[in-house]
Amino acid sequence: MTPTNPAGSSSGTGGADVTIRPARDGDVPVVLAMFDSAVAWLAARGRTGQWGTRPFTGDARRTEQVASWLDGGGMRIAEHDGQAAGCISVGPAHDYVTPAGEPELYVQALVTDRRHAGHHVGAVLLDWAAAEARARRVGLLRVDCYAGDDGRLVAYYESRGFTRVAPFTVGQWPGMLLQRRP
């Protein structure tokens, strides 16, 4: 598959220099490093509720989780200037959210490497997911995210065309389920 930019120059995201490719063998440590970058950035700002303070690299559970996304076939890597800059994984919904009443594509994970901030990597990846849903003739794209602290992550997804469906909690972790019609 040739890397693509589904957003193109008309998307308004400014991510025209971001390409997307299918994940491949060897990408698991790359994605773990992206999460490490995000965790460090969040922790430096006192925002530890989402993913905590520990790096994902070296955590067997996190490694297994990322490997399962790769094995599931729905993981894509965004590249900026030839470097891995973000990752999205799509597939079945997580078991902790209310099932959809119709066929859907679910964003299982989205992360960007903070070194590529300002290049709209997340927006390009979410636009890819919407295009993938359309290609699969699925009319619903859903995602869940951390809804604690100041709600900035929920607001980000809303800025990308998602609407709130329902809040939920996993243990003490507050989440929000959102959806978008592709």
N, C-alpha and C positions, 0 to 999 in steps of 0.2 A: 504494500500500500504506500502510495506517495504521501509524504507529509502534507497536510492541508491546513489552511487557515479558514475555518468556516465563517469567521466574523468578517473577513475582508475589509476593505477600506471604507465600506459604507456602513459598518456596524456602529460607528461612533465610539468604539472602545479604545481606539488607538493601538490595538494589538496587531497591526499588520505585519510586524516583524516577528510574530510568534507562530511557530508551526506545531502541528500535532502529529504524533506517530503512535502506532500500537506499542505497548510495553513489550519488552523482550527479556530473555534470560539475562541476568546481570543487573536488572533495574531495581531489584528489591533493596539493595543497600543504598542506591541513589535516592529512592523514595523515602527510606528511613532517614537519610540525611536531610531531606526537605522538611520532614516533620521535626527533626532536631533543630533546624533553623527557625521554624515557626515557634516551637516551644521556648527557645532561648529568647526570641523577640517578645513573645507574650510575657514571659516571666520577668524580663527586664522592665516591663511596664506594670508589673504587679497584677497581671491578668492570668492567674494560675488555675482558675476554675475549669477552663476548657480542657486542657491536656496535662495539667500538672507542671512539674518542674524538671522531671527526669527525661533525658534523651530517649528517643525510641530505639536508637541503635544500641544493641546489646540486650534488649528486652525480648526474650523468646516469644512471649505472647504477641507482641507487636510485629515481630518478624514473621510469625505464622499468619497473622492477619493480612499483612501486605502480600505475602506469597499467595494467599488464597485469592486475592484480587487478581493477581497475575494469572493464576491457574484458571480463574473464572472467565477470562477472555475479554472482560470489559474495561481493563485498565489502559489508559492512554497517558502519554508523556508529552507535555508541552516543552518546546525548546525555544530558547531565545539566544541569538548569537551563537548557535551551535552547542549550547549547554542546556542540560535538563533544568527547567525552571518551574515546573509544576506537574501535578498528577491529578487525574480524576479516575474514579472507578465507578462504573455503572453496572447494575444487575438487579437481583431481587431486593426487595425492601428488607430492612432489619426487622428482626422479630419483636422488637420493643415498640414499634409504631403500629397504629391501627391499619389493617389491610385496606388497600384501595378497593373501591367497588367496581373497578374497570381495569383493563390492561394498562400497565404503566412501565416506565423506565425509571429506575431509582438511582440517585446519586449516592453511592455508598461512602464515598470519601472524596474530598477535594482539599488539596494543599498546594501552596506555592512557596518557593524558596525566596526568602526575604532579600536575597542579593539581586533579585529581578523585580523588586517592587517598582511600581510606576509604569510597568509595561502591560498591564491589564491581562496578565496571564490567567487569573481566575475567571475573568469575564469571557475570554476566548474559550476556555475549557467548558464553561457552562453553555456557551453558544454551540459548541460541538455537541454537547449532550442533547440539546434541543433539536439540532439537525439529525442526530442519530435516532431520536424518538420519532421524528417525522419519517425518516427512511424506513423505520420498522413499522410505520403506520400505527403508532401508539399516540394517543391523544393526551397523555398525562405524564408529566415529568415531576417527580417529587424528590425532596431532600429534607434531611433534618439537620439541626445545628444546635450548638450551645446557645442557650437563651439567658444566661446569667450576666452578671456585671451590669454594664450599661446598655446591653441589647444591640451593640454595634454590629454583631455578626448577623442577627436577624435583619437589621436594617440593610446590610449589604445585599443579602439575598432578595429583599424587596426591591432594591434598586436595580436588580437584574431581572425583574419581571415576575418574581415569585410572590404569592400571597399566603398569608398565614392560614393554616388549617386548624391546628390544635396544639396547645402546650402539652408536655408530658414530663415525667421525671424517670430517671433510671437511678435508683438509690437516692443520693442527694443531688445528682447532676440534673439541672433544669434544661430541658430541650424544647425546641419548637419544630413542628412539622410544617413544611411549606410545599406549595405546588405551583406549577406553571403549565400553561397550555402551549405546547410547542408550535 
